[in-house]
Amino acid sequence: MPEHHVPRAAVAAVDAHNHLGRWLLPDGTWAAPDVGELLEVMDASNVAAIVNLDGMWGDELEANLERYDRAYPGRFVTFAHLDWRETAEAGFGERMAASLRDSVARGARGLKVWKHLGLRFRDDHDRLIAPDDERLDPVWAAAADLEVPVTIHLADPIAFFDPVDERNERVEELLANPDWWFGGPDLPSFDDLMVSFEALVARHPRTTFIGAHVACAAEDLAWVGRMLDTYPNLYADIAARIAELGRQPRAARALFGRHPGRIVFGTDLFPPDREIYAVHFRFLETADEHFAYDTEGPPSQGRWAISGVDLPSEILAAVYSGTAHRLIPGLG
């Protein structure tokens, strides 16, 4: 059985989905505590740039821009967030659109929408806000007018909506992270969220959506392929989903081949290190079979191994950087 170590990407890569800011860490520290060390990892791995999805808004956005984008032009670009507390009062769509315009004027290069849209955020009548809620239309219109992409993460792996029992293939992950389970009776189903996602993308053809985690449906590549066939404004990143793609390598390779300019590289592993980048490069560049998809033991997302998709050079170039450069302003 062949085994390859791939320490450097074959083409200078853009990690289009990562987290370098402070909002995800409970102690408020930076996800990448040493920027110089991060740059060394990037240079050693042939990663030309990272998209930092942690910009938030206002002063926190400024802090991210100063630490990354302005200090190292071309090596980092930062996406803004919206303050979803706004949805508790009527008229939130217009206010959030104004926030996005302000963030882009400060230097944000895109918008990140988190998975709690559809699952947690509520309006002034305590009703869940669906992804295709028309009150959010001003936000998507602003993104189109500003010509910045929206990286959107809706739902989560299908197992996170299933009963947490011995039949759930990710039961260990859910027991360790009980707040990742969304199977409660007061929440929409995975399928409901995907229907709403499609309605959103269809209604806003001028807006560029990058569906995080293989368009939020890595387990159903036929659905992802249909979405990419139908909606030219939709793209997909592979962040945190090589575990899913690598256990269906023929279907995954076919998806890359059918949509070579619509899929972008990303890891969602922070801070990234040389070992985890090497696993991703091995998945994309080799035909190796049955290898670990991460560096942890037991593996973080489920007890299986993956196989590589061995992409041809022209598709690798698009996945690693070409498509990201076309979609995301500010990349070097």
Buried (B, 14 or more C-beta within 10 A) or exposed (E): EEEEEBEBBBBBBBBBBBBBBBBEBEEEEBBBEEBEEBBEBBEBBBBBBBBBBBBBBBEBBBBBBEBBBEEBEEBBBBBBBBEBEBBEEEEBBBBBBEBBBBBBEBBBBBBBBBBBBBBEBEBEEEEBBBBBBEBBBBBBBBBBBBEBBBBBBBBBBBBBBBEBEEEBBBBBBBEEEEEBBBBEEEBBEBEBBBBBBBBBBBEBEEBBBBBBBBBBBBBBBEBBBEBBEEBEBBBBBBBBBBBBBBBBBEBBBBBBEEBBBBBBBBBBBBBBBBEBBBBBBBBBBBEBBEBBBBEEEEBBBBEBEBBBBBBEEEBBBBBBBBBBBBBBBBBE
